[in-house]
Amino acid sequence: MTTSRPTVTVGIGAVSFEDVINVARNNAEVKLSEDALAEIGKSAERIRELANHEKPVYGVSTGFGALASKHIPLEMRTALQRGLIRSHAAGSGPEVEREVIRALMFLRLSTLATGRTGVRPEVAQAYADMLSAGITPVVHEYGSLGCSGDLAPLAHCALAIIGEGYVRDENGELYETADAMEKYGLKPVELAEKEGLALINGTDGMLGMLVMALDDLDRLTKLADVAAAMSVEGLVGTDRVFSADLHELRPHPGQGDAAANMLKVLEGSDIIQHHSGNHSTYVQDAYSLRCAPQVAGAVRDTIAHARTVAQRELASAVDNPVVTLDGRVESNGNFHGAPVAYVLDFLAIAVADAASISERRTDRFLDTARNRGLPPFLADDPGVDSGHMIAQYTQAAIVSELKRLANPASVDSIPSSAMQEDHVSMGWSAARKLRRAIDGLTRVIAIEILTAARGIDLRAPQVPAPATAAVIDRLRQEVQGPGTDRFLSPEIEATVEMVANGELLDAAQSVTGKLN
């Protein structure tokens, strides 16, 4: 039984986060609304008028960048646009992931649909058709400085609609573009004045990666709260520090949400109740347990800020020059990626810290001076067995890399285009490292859950909270419980998969309801 693909319609207004995710990750078909096609046609007519005007207009009848002062004769302008795309498709390095390229193309199409770029309807339709056919241009890792937008990645996509370069089909098979177009019944576009420029001036690559990062982090932050609660339980900490009235004294919204999540996960824990009360000799937990909501909350509030920036950027028409509502064609600097680059870097800092505190909780399980009665390294026969000793090493190695990835890309700038583009955002680089950081956080959380589950199992016959038990039950379908040493890497990878696909979060929420 085949599942029908979603369809996303692009109009004059902003596309949604859900639209981007559906196109990038769920292979949605793409359509242009009638009002978008009409508005595109109107601005295209304005560009055609200016193309014949004796006064030079940047991008219409002139060269580009540092060559903007050169007037281009009418008969050379088609060659100019074609040459622009060919020369700017200068990427190098590994291929970029399919979902990133689809997001990039979709967001460029969204800007075209506003009618502020001056392209003809058939150019916008070519992007929609290529997305719907599942054809993905080959884009390379290096080539964008984030100003004027993501030039090289966008140029590789534009190269595809003129029938050149290389693409992959929905099954990942590599084609010369002309062959793929013939197979799928598509025709190459011959670009007119300004159209090449309109296809490459945008923040679409970095924005697409930001939207997908926010989608990933929405899931990971909730599961990080579950992991923290499991560690508190496995280390017989207290849940009193998560009480709502304590967090109302410091009313950061993310902090309150994280604390509420941890309380929900720990509700009904026999382990915590068994070790609480007047007989307990523990005064307070370590920071990695006690301050879990404060760190998780700061991560959440950073995400909320990044989401606001992404929403503004989704509502933007980024191009240079741009066709204004009153018909002027004006050069501008809206393509500069600074607003997006900053929050991409900010998120990388938050991701690194979320992973860092997770690793500290994991480490506590392995040390008999701090794990409150559990065996060394959670080993079955310490000395003969090493338990989770090296799993924590893996976590530590990832966290160390995440700290390096947290160094901001956006503070760097390398001048280009004969000093015409003398300050650039490096937003594409910020987005690329954030994707790697999110993969690292996924793995760190997986190892914390794997370790906490083992620690909780070793507390038997004391019974964990129902939500914790649900997570462990799902985990145990793929990963064995405590025992002698065995090949650990496949168990880590199986847990990583369940973190990434949301299965462990779903298990927790089957008991708690939807977490914040």
Secondary structure, 3 states (H helix, E strand, C coil): CCCCCCEEEECCCCCCHHHHHHHHHHCCEEEECHHHHHHHHHHHHHHHHHHCCCCCCCCCCECCHHHCCCECCHHHHHHHHHHHHHHHCCCEEEECCHHHHHHHHHHHHHHHHCCCCCCCHHHHHHHHHHHHHCCEECCEEECCCCCCECHHHHHHHHHHHCCCCEEECCCCCEEEHHHHHHHHCCCCCCCCCCHHHHHHCECHHHHHHHHHHHHHHHHHHHHHHHHHHHHHHHCCCCCHHHCHHHHHCCCCHHHHHHHHHHHHHHCCCHHHHHCCCCCCCCCCCCHHHHCHHHHHHHHHHHHHHHHHHHHHHHCCCCCCCEECCCCCEECCCCCCCHHHHHHHHHHHHHHHHHHHHHHHHHHHHHCCCCCCCCCHHHCCCECCECCCHHHHHHHHHHHHHHHHHCCCCCCCCCCECCCCECCCCCHHHHHHHHHHHHHHHHHHHHHHHHHHHHHHHCCCCCCCCHHHHHHHHHHHCCCCCCCCCCCCHHHHHHHHHHHHCCHHHHHHHHHHCCCC
